[in-house]
Amino acid sequence: MHSVAIVGAGLAGLACAKTLAAHGVSARLLDKGRAAGGRMATRRVELDGRSFDFDHGAQFLTARGSLFRATLEATHAKPWPDEARRVGVPRMSAIPRALAQGLDLTVAREIVALLGEPGAWRVRHAPAAAVQRGHVSAGSVAEDGPFDAVVLAMPAPQAAKLLSDPAPHLAAVLEQVVMAPCWTLMAAFPSRLALPDTMRMAGGPIGWAARDSSKPGRNAEHECWVVQAGPDWSRTHLELAAPEAAARLLEAFAALAGGDVPQPVHAAAHRWRYALVETPLGAPCLWDPALSLGAAGDWCIAPRAEAAVDSGAAMAALLAGAPGTAGG
């Protein structure tokens, strides 16, 4: 392998690119987001000259193995809300942005097709905003390549869609993976709420709520909360408009707080359509050596950020010909 296209610059894609670079293999990263990170995301909101940050994706990270522990140390993650868990400083997105340094990364471009053949793959992409609106002009579409191999480091359903034409058998394998959605409320209040910094609930619409401004490196003068709905509620209300989802989650959060919650100065909702792995692939990664096409992500192993890093590194080891790693 001399050149690899990696679609998706979340933790799996970044780990794959970093590991390939260590083996001397060139990797080109493309992501539809505005920056690297995927679900390691932070939303910044400007209100009356003040900036409010919300870690509306992954809330914290835990390390079980040495690779991920070293990753968190290298990106200066800090403990919160206890010594067992880590967060990025000054926001969660700082971790993937640190990992992306020195990599060949193109953002705000969404892959619309894989073309070519083994050893000469091309990726066709367009502005992500235009793809989401459904108005892609011919002049905005571009192709990159040829690449020796392509790795799809994205949620399994999205990878299956791209693989349906060049590798339908791989797409069929990915259909075994089940991922749950998550609606997330981002709310800022004018005064501190009489609640613990973190709350995890079983049952009901809310699965997790946290005072985001209590994390290290944040502005403690702001009362910022991230409230994540449970998977059942998110599935049932998946197609709600974002303002309606925000209103319903704010009502549920107020009830959780005993009904005594002031009017927020900001409230918005974000839908993560593929947030939580429920049924993983059961292998470190998915790879077809005859086609030189593969896929990686936390959905290969387990619902943990560490699993995304392990999967991306496993894929890179296969591509680089390193011994000791098996693919799905």
GULOBA-691582 format. One line per field, with one value per residue (C-alpha): x, z negated, y negated; residue number from 1. Coordinates in Angstrom, 1 decimal. Example, Ala and Ser with C-alpha at 12.3 -4.5 7.8 and 13.67 -1.06 7.14 Angstrom:
% residues 2
u	[12.3,13.7] $
w	[-7.8,-7.1] $
v	[4.5,1.1] $
k	[1,2] $
% end
This chain:
% residues 328
u	[0.0,1.3,-1.9,-5.1,-8.3,-10.0,-13.5,-14.4,-12.2,-13.6,-11.5,-11.4,-10.3,-7.7,-6.3,-6.1,-4.3,-1.9,-1.0,-0.5,1.8,3.9,4.2,5.2,1.8,0.2,-3.4,-5.9,-8.7,-12.0,-14.9,-18.2,-18.0,-16.4,-13.5,-12.1,-13.9,-17.2,-19.1,-16.2,-17.9,-18.4,-21.0,-20.1,-22.9,-22.4,-25.0,-24.8,-21.0,-20.6,-19.5,-21.1,-19.6,-21.5,-19.9,-23.0,-21.4,-19.2,-19.4,-16.2,-13.7,-12.4,-9.2,-8.9,-5.9,-2.4,-3.1,-6.0,-4.5,-1.5,-3.8,-5.5,-2.2,-0.8,-3.9,-3.8,-7.2,-8.1,-10.1,-13.9,-16.1,-13.7,-10.2,-11.5,-12.9,-11.3,-12.4,-10.7,-9.6,-10.8,-13.5,-14.0,-13.2,-9.6,-8.8,-9.5,-8.1,-4.8,-4.8,-5.5,-2.4,0.0,-2.5,-3.8,-7.4,-10.2,-13.4,-16.9,-16.9,-19.2,-18.4,-21.2,-19.6,-16.7,-15.5,-12.7,-11.3,-8.8,-5.6,-7.1,-10.1,-11.4,-13.7,-16.2,-17.3,-19.3,-19.9,-21.5,-24.0,-25.2,-25.6,-27.7,-29.9,-30.2,-28.9,-25.5,-24.3,-22.2,-19.4,-19.1,-18.4,-14.8,-12.9,-9.7,-7.5,-6.4,-5.9,-4.6,-7.3,-10.3,-11.3,-14.8,-14.4,-18.0,-21.2,-22.0,-25.3,-23.5,-20.6,-23.1,-24.7,-21.3,-20.4,-23.7,-22.4,-18.7,-19.0,-22.5,-21.3,-19.6,-22.7,-24.7,-22.3,-22.7,-26.5,-25.9,-24.7,-27.3,-26.8,-29.2,-29.9,-29.6,-31.4,-29.2,-30.4,-27.9,-29.2,-27.7,-29.4,-29.0,-28.2,-26.8,-29.2,-29.5,-28.5,-25.4,-22.9,-23.9,-27.0,-27.6,-31.2,-32.7,-36.0,-37.8,-36.9,-33.6,-30.6,-27.9,-27.6,-24.4,-23.4,-21.0,-19.5,-18.3,-15.6,-12.0,-11.0,-14.6,-16.1,-17.6,-19.6,-21.8,-24.5,-24.3,-26.1,-26.0,-29.0,-29.0,-32.2,-32.3,-32.2,-35.9,-37.1,-34.8,-36.0,-39.7,-39.1,-36.4,-38.0,-39.1,-38.0,-35.1,-37.0,-39.7,-37.2,-35.5,-38.8,-39.8,-36.4,-36.3,-39.7,-38.4,-35.3,-37.4,-39.5,-36.3,-35.1,-38.4,-40.0,-37.9,-35.8,-35.5,-36.1,-32.9,-31.0,-30.3,-31.8,-31.2,-31.3,-29.0,-29.9,-27.2,-28.8,-26.1,-24.9,-24.7,-23.6,-26.2,-25.1,-21.4,-19.8,-17.7,-14.4,-11.7,-12.5,-14.0,-11.6,-11.7,-8.1,-9.2,-11.0,-8.8,-11.9,-12.6,-14.5,-13.7,-15.4,-16.5,-19.4,-16.9,-16.1,-18.1,-20.0,-16.9,-14.6,-11.7,-13.2,-13.1,-9.3,-8.6,-10.6,-8.9,-5.5,-6.3,-7.4,-4.1,-2.1,-3.8,-3.2,0.5,1.0,1.8,1.6,-0.7,-4.0,-7.0,-9.8,-13.4] $
w	[0.0,1.0,0.8,-1.1,-1.2,-4.6,-4.6,-8.0,-10.4,-13.7,-16.2,-13.9,-10.8,-12.7,-14.4,-11.1,-9.4,-12.4,-12.4,-8.6,-8.8,-11.4,-8.8,-6.0,-4.2,-2.8,-3.9,-2.6,-5.1,-4.0,-6.3,-5.8,-9.1,-9.6,-11.5,-12.5,-15.4,-14.3,-17.6,-19.5,-18.9,-20.5,-19.5,-20.0,-20.3,-20.3,-22.4,-23.1,-22.8,-25.0,-23.8,-25.1,-24.4,-24.5,-24.2,-22.5,-21.4,-23.5,-27.1,-28.5,-27.6,-29.5,-28.7,-29.3,-27.1,-26.7,-23.1,-24.1,-27.4,-25.5,-23.1,-25.9,-27.6,-24.3,-23.8,-27.4,-28.4,-32.0,-34.6,-34.9,-36.8,-38.5,-38.0,-35.8,-33.1,-30.8,-28.8,-26.2,-27.3,-26.7,-24.9,-23.7,-20.1,-21.2,-21.3,-17.6,-16.5,-18.2,-16.6,-13.1,-13.2,-10.4,-8.6,-5.0,-5.9,-3.8,-5.6,-4.6,-1.7,-1.6,0.4,2.9,4.7,4.8,8.4,10.1,9.2,6.7,6.7,8.5,6.5,6.8,4.4,5.7,3.3,3.1,0.6,-2.5,-2.9,0.7,0.4,-2.8,-0.9,2.1,4.4,5.7,8.9,11.4,11.0,7.2,7.6,7.5,7.6,5.8,6.6,7.6,4.3,3.6,1.0,-0.6,-4.3,-5.4,-9.0,-9.5,-11.1,-9.6,-7.9,-6.1,-5.1,-3.8,-1.5,0.1,0.4,1.9,5.5,5.5,2.7,2.0,0.0,-2.4,-2.6,-3.5,-6.4,-7.7,-7.8,-10.8,-12.9,-14.9,-16.0,-18.1,-17.6,-20.3,-20.5,-22.5,-24.1,-24.6,-27.1,-28.8,-31.9,-33.5,-36.9,-38.5,-38.8,-42.1,-40.6,-40.7,-37.9,-36.3,-36.3,-34.6,-34.4,-33.6,-31.8,-30.8,-28.0,-29.4,-29.7,-30.7,-31.8,-32.7,-33.7,-30.8,-32.3,-35.3,-33.1,-33.4,-31.2,-30.8,-31.7,-35.1,-35.0,-32.4,-33.3,-30.3,-30.2,-27.8,-28.1,-26.1,-25.4,-25.9,-22.7,-23.0,-23.2,-20.4,-18.2,-18.8,-18.1,-15.5,-12.9,-15.1,-14.0,-16.1,-17.8,-18.8,-20.1,-22.1,-23.7,-24.7,-26.2,-28.0,-29.5,-30.6,-32.1,-34.0,-35.4,-36.4,-38.2,-40.2,-37.9,-39.1,-36.1,-34.8,-31.2,-29.3,-27.4,-24.8,-23.9,-20.8,-19.9,-17.7,-16.3,-16.2,-13.9,-14.6,-18.2,-20.2,-19.1,-20.1,-18.0,-17.0,-14.1,-16.4,-14.6,-14.8,-11.3,-8.0,-5.1,-1.7,-0.5,3.1,3.5,1.1,-0.5,-4.2,-7.1,-10.7,-13.7,-17.2,-15.8,-14.9,-18.6,-21.3,-22.2,-23.4,-22.0,-22.7,-20.4,-17.5,-18.0,-18.3,-15.1,-13.2,-14.3,-13.4,-9.9,-9.5,-10.6,-8.0,-5.3,-6.3,-6.4,-10.1,-11.7,-14.5,-13.5,-12.0,-10.1,-9.7] $
v	[0.0,-3.4,-5.6,-5.2,-7.2,-7.3,-8.6,-9.9,-11.8,-10.6,-8.7,-5.6,-7.5,-9.5,-6.4,-4.7,-7.6,-8.0,-4.4,-4.3,-7.3,-5.5,-2.7,-5.2,-4.9,-8.0,-8.6,-11.1,-11.9,-13.3,-14.3,-15.9,-17.9,-21.3,-19.8,-16.4,-14.6,-13.0,-12.3,-13.9,-17.2,-20.6,-23.2,-26.8,-29.4,-33.2,-35.1,-38.8,-38.8,-35.7,-32.3,-29.1,-25.7,-22.4,-19.0,-17.6,-14.3,-12.1,-13.2,-11.6,-8.9,-5.9,-4.0,-0.2,0.4,-1.1,-2.5,-4.6,-5.6,-6.9,-8.7,-10.6,-11.5,-12.8,-15.0,-16.4,-15.1,-15.8,-13.8,-14.5,-13.9,-11.4,-10.0,-7.1,-9.3,-11.9,-14.9,-17.2,-20.6,-23.3,-21.2,-17.6,-18.6,-19.4,-15.7,-14.9,-18.3,-17.4,-14.0,-15.6,-17.8,-16.9,-14.7,-15.4,-16.3,-17.8,-18.8,-19.9,-17.4,-14.4,-11.3,-10.5,-7.5,-5.1,-4.5,-2.5,0.8,2.5,0.6,-2.4,-3.6,-7.1,-8.9,-11.4,-14.1,-17.3,-20.1,-18.5,-21.4,-21.0,-17.2,-17.7,-20.2,-17.9,-20.6,-19.5,-21.3,-19.5,-22.1,-21.4,-17.7,-16.6,-13.3,-12.3,-9.3,-6.9,-5.2,-1.7,-1.2,-3.0,-2.8,-3.9,-5.1,-6.1,-4.6,-1.2,-2.2,-5.0,-2.8,-0.2,-2.7,-3.6,0.1,1.2,0.8,1.7,4.3,5.5,8.5,6.1,3.9,7.0,7.8,4.3,4.7,6.9,4.0,2.1,-1.5,-3.6,-7.3,-10.0,-13.4,-15.8,-19.0,-21.9,-24.5,-27.5,-29.0,-32.4,-31.0,-27.8,-24.9,-23.1,-19.7,-17.4,-17.9,-14.6,-12.5,-9.1,-7.8,-4.4,-4.7,-7.8,-10.2,-11.3,-8.9,-11.4,-15.0,-16.9,-20.4,-20.9,-24.0,-22.0,-20.3,-21.4,-24.4,-25.6,-28.9,-28.1,-31.4,-29.9,-27.4,-25.1,-21.7,-18.8,-16.5,-13.3,-11.3,-7.6,-5.4,-4.3,-7.9,-9.0,-6.2,-7.0,-10.7,-10.4,-12.5,-15.4,-18.8,-20.0,-22.8,-20.4,-17.9,-20.7,-21.8,-18.2,-17.5,-20.8,-19.9,-16.5,-18.0,-20.6,-17.7,-15.9,-19.1,-19.2,-21.8,-24.7,-25.6,-29.1,-30.0,-29.1,-31.8,-29.2,-25.9,-23.8,-20.1,-18.0,-14.6,-11.9,-9.4,-6.8,-7.4,-4.2,-0.7,1.9,4.9,4.7,6.5,8.7,8.2,5.5,4.2,5.2,5.8,7.4,7.9,8.7,5.4,3.3,1.9,1.8,0.2,-0.6,-2.1,-1.6,0.5,3.2,3.9,2.1,-1.1,-2.9,-5.6,-3.4,-0.8,-3.3,-3.9,-0.2,0.5,-2.2,-1.0,2.6,1.6,-0.3,2.7,4.8,2.2,1.8,5.6,5.6,9.1,10.1,8.4,10.2,8.6,9.4] $
k	[1,2,3,4,5,6,7,8,9,10,11,12,13,14,15,16,17,18,19,20,21,22,23,24,25,26,27,28,29,30,31,32,33,34,35,36,37,38,39,40,41,42,43,44,45,46,47,48,49,50,51,52,53,54,55,56,57,58,59,60,61,62,63,64,65,66,67,68,69,70,71,72,73,74,75,76,77,78,79,80,81,82,83,84,85,86,87,88,89,90,91,92,93,94,95,96,97,98,99,100,101,102,103,104,105,106,107,108,109,110,111,112,113,114,115,116,117,118,119,120,121,122,123,124,125,126,127,128,129,130,131,132,133,134,135,136,137,138,139,140,141,142,143,144,145,146,147,148,149,150,151,152,153,154,155,156,157,158,159,160,161,162,163,164,165,166,167,168,169,170,171,172,173,174,175,176,177,178,179,180,181,182,183,184,185,186,187,188,189,190,191,192,193,194,195,196,197,198,199,200,201,202,203,204,205,206,207,208,209,210,211,212,213,214,215,216,217,218,219,220,221,222,223,224,225,226,227,228,229,230,231,232,233,234,235,236,237,238,239,240,241,242,243,244,245,246,247,248,249,250,251,252,253,254,255,256,257,258,259,260,261,262,263,264,265,266,267,268,269,270,271,272,273,274,275,276,277,278,279,280,281,282,283,284,285,286,287,288,289,290,291,292,293,294,295,296,297,298,299,300,301,302,303,304,305,306,307,308,309,310,311,312,313,314,315,316,317,318,319,320,321,322,323,324,325,326,327,328] $
% end
